[in-house]
Amino acid sequence: MSMASASTANGPTARLRLCPIIEDAVVIAATLTGFAFADAARAQVPTVNIQDTCQVAARVTLGLSGANSQNDVEICLKSENDARQQMIKGWSTFEASDRTDCIQPKAYLPSYVEWLTCFEMNKIVRQLRQQGQTMQGLSILNPDGSFTLPTLPGRGMSSRSY
């Protein structure tokens, strides 16, 4: 059984053609590989029970404000699902160290919003460090170990020590 054949129907521009079964297998393999790469990111983003996280958060909000908790749950679920989708899309751009540090699926209330925020903050800090910008000059360290934040211009606010 021949797996490849040379076609001479076009004269000197003969092409090597694979057996139709092999051609189909190559197309199927390429398609499945594409799906596998798309699913790889999805598979690496941990799946947590956001329903529980949002229910607990809504109960806390209800206890503090007395507001309708069902609406809070729906808003929370939408935010969490949107954040998870953003994580899936950007998974390959997140640093491995950030994935280890930011993602805590066994935390009390695991949150995709929290994890995505952690990724974004770490990215900004790295960019600022690469540009030579640091925290120097932004606060004043006091002898007792506390620090003083600078006065905000035009706000009429004084410096505060922490």
RODO-2510 file (C-alpha; in nm, 4 decimals, decimal comma):
residues 162
     n   res          X          Y          Z
     1     m     0,0000     0,0000     0,0000
     2     s     0,1447     0,3332    -0,1035
     3     m     0,1184     0,6261     0,1427
     4     a     0,2287     0,8869    -0,1066
     5     s     0,2068     0,9164    -0,4799
     6     a     0,3536     1,1519    -0,7341
     7     s     0,1057     1,3142    -0,9662
     8     t     0,2383     1,3675    -1,3196
     9     a    -0,0865     1,4997    -1,4607
    10     n     0,0556     1,8507    -1,4542
    11     g     0,3731     1,7584    -1,6340
    12     p     0,6977     1,8959    -1,4908
    13     t     0,5232     2,0483    -1,1874
    14     a     0,4491     1,7110    -1,0322
    15     r     0,3484     1,7230    -0,6642
    16     l     0,3810     1,4668    -0,3985
    17     r     0,0337     1,3839    -0,2598
    18     l    -0,0307     1,1958     0,0562
    19     c    -0,2820     0,9206     0,0716
    20     p    -0,6288     1,0746     0,1420
    21     i    -0,6494     0,8935     0,4748
    22     i    -0,3189     1,0457     0,5890
    23     e    -0,4247     1,3907     0,4630
    24     d    -0,7436     1,3650     0,6694
    25     a    -0,5483     1,2480     0,9739
    26     v    -0,3093     1,5451     0,9453
    27     v    -0,6002     1,7914     0,9242
    28     i    -0,7743     1,6307     1,2214
    29     a    -0,4531     1,6265     1,4273
    30     a    -0,3876     1,9951     1,3524
    31     t    -0,7436     2,0860     1,4503
    32     l    -0,7274     1,8883     1,7741
    33     t    -0,3917     2,0450     1,8596
    34     g    -0,5447     2,3906     1,8201
    35     f    -0,8294     2,2972     2,0535
    36     a    -0,5817     2,1449     2,2980
    37     f    -0,3857     2,4722     2,3215
    38     a    -0,7070     2,6689     2,3808
    39     d    -0,8175     2,4198     2,6448
    40     a    -0,4708     2,4147     2,8070
    41     a    -0,5132     2,7677     2,9416
    42     r    -0,8655     2,6906     3,0608
    43     a    -0,7428     2,3745     3,2308
    44     q    -0,4636     2,5600     3,4121
    45     v    -0,6903     2,8269     3,5613
    46     p    -0,8190     2,6662     3,8808
    47     t    -1,1899     2,6090     3,9106
    48     v    -1,3349     2,7129     4,2424
    49     n    -1,6885     2,7293     4,3743
    50     i    -1,7607     3,0970     4,3171
    51     q    -2,1230     3,0423     4,4206
    52     d    -2,0050     2,9806     4,7778
    53     t    -1,7723     3,2818     4,7710
    54     c    -2,0485     3,5102     4,6445
    55     q    -2,3070     3,3733     4,8918
    56     v    -2,0775     3,4401     5,1874
    57     a    -1,9855     3,7862     5,0556
    58     a    -2,3554     3,8690     5,0097
    59     r    -2,4356     3,7603     5,3668
    60     v    -2,1618     3,9878     5,4978
    61     t    -2,2953     4,2759     5,2870
    62     l    -2,6479     4,2044     5,4071
    63     g    -2,5301     4,2097     5,7659
    64     l    -2,3582     4,5449     5,7144
    65     s    -2,6140     4,7259     5,5037
    66     g    -2,9386     4,5293     5,5098
    67     a    -2,9498     4,5458     5,1266
    68     n    -3,0947     4,2781     4,8987
    69     s    -2,8412     3,9938     4,9006
    70     q    -2,9688     3,8156     4,5855
    71     n    -2,8739     4,1148     4,3728
    72     d    -2,5313     4,1154     4,5415
    73     v    -2,4871     3,7464     4,4574
    74     e    -2,5737     3,8040     4,0916
    75     i    -2,3345     4,0994     4,0630
    76     c    -2,0613     3,8985     4,2348
    77     l    -2,1104     3,5952     4,0082
    78     k    -2,0934     3,8112     3,6953
    79     s    -1,7757     3,9841     3,8159
    80     e    -1,6116     3,6546     3,9091
    81     n    -1,7028     3,4857     3,5799
    82     d    -1,5785     3,7874     3,3806
    83     a    -1,2502     3,7815     3,5750
    84     r    -1,2106     3,4075     3,5112
    85     q    -1,2601     3,4616     3,1374
    86     q    -0,9953     3,7353     3,1414
    87     m    -0,7589     3,4996     3,3236
    88     i    -0,8182     3,2292     3,0627
    89     k    -0,7468     3,4729     2,7785
    90     g    -0,4329     3,6127     2,9392
    91     w    -0,3034     3,2980     3,1076
    92     s     0,0087     3,2701     2,8910
    93     t     0,1041     3,6308     2,9715
    94     f     0,1054     3,5844     3,3498
    95     e     0,4413     3,5191     3,5153
    96     a     0,4797     3,1721     3,6651
    97     s     0,5802     3,3294     3,9977
    98     d     0,2600     3,5374     3,9943
    99     r     0,0513     3,2269     3,9324
   100     t     0,2115     3,0657     4,2373
   101     d     0,1830     3,3746     4,4588
   102     c    -0,1552     3,5108     4,3494
   103     i    -0,3663     3,1999     4,3057
   104     q    -0,4797     3,0544     4,6355
   105     p    -0,7678     2,8143     4,5587
   106     k    -0,7797     2,6829     4,9156
   107     a    -0,8159     3,0314     5,0671
   108     y    -1,1206     3,1110     5,2769
   109     l    -1,3029     3,2879     4,9901
   110     p    -1,1154     3,2175     4,6661
   111     s    -1,1789     3,4878     4,4079
   112     y    -1,0913     3,5240     4,0395
   113     v    -1,1295     3,9019     4,0784
   114     e    -0,8721     3,8987     4,3578
   115     w    -0,6330     3,6801     4,1590
   116     l    -0,6655     3,8906     3,8446
   117     t    -0,6055     4,2069     4,0486
   118     c    -0,2930     4,0475     4,1953
   119     f    -0,1628     3,9672     3,8435
   120     e    -0,2287     4,3224     3,7255
   121     m    -0,0665     4,4838     4,0298
   122     n     0,2436     4,2649     4,0031
   123     k     0,2749     4,3480     3,6329
   124     i     0,2563     4,7218     3,7053
   125     v     0,5145     4,6956     3,9843
   126     r     0,7532     4,5112     3,7488
   127     q     0,7038     4,7771     3,4811
   128     l     0,7702     5,0589     3,7279
   129     r     1,0846     4,8858     3,8524
   130     q     1,2072     4,8394     3,4945
   131     q     1,1540     5,2108     3,4367
   132     g     1,3599     5,2852     3,7477
   133     q     1,0653     5,4096     3,9479
   134     t     1,0608     5,3013     4,3095
   135     m     0,8893     5,3914     4,6321
   136     q     1,1800     5,6157     4,7365
   137     g     1,0596     5,9632     4,8076
   138     l     0,6958     5,8596     4,8315
   139     s     0,7039     5,8077     5,2048
   140     i     0,9237     5,9088     5,4950
   141     l     1,0344     5,6374     5,7330
   142     n     1,0162     5,7534     6,0930
   143     p     1,2629     5,6423     6,3645
   144     d     0,9920     5,4307     6,5301
   145     g     0,9412     5,2254     6,2115
   146     s     0,6230     5,3993     6,1038
   147     f     0,6134     5,5986     5,7832
   148     t     0,4606     5,9263     5,6774
   149     l     0,2805     5,9623     5,3473
   150     p     0,3348     6,2867     5,1570
   151     t     0,0761     6,5629     5,1436
   152     l    -0,1503     6,5447     4,8421
   153     p    -0,1153     6,8647     4,6394
   154     g    -0,4276     7,0783     4,6159
   155     r    -0,6212     6,8619     4,8600
   156     g    -0,5545     7,0622     5,1736
   157     m    -0,4718     6,7376     5,3515
   158     s    -0,1798     6,7093     5,5911
   159     s     0,0720     6,4293     5,6012
   160     r    -0,0324     6,1293     5,8073
   161     s     0,1834     5,8871     5,9993
   162     y     0,1067     5,5166     6,0086
***
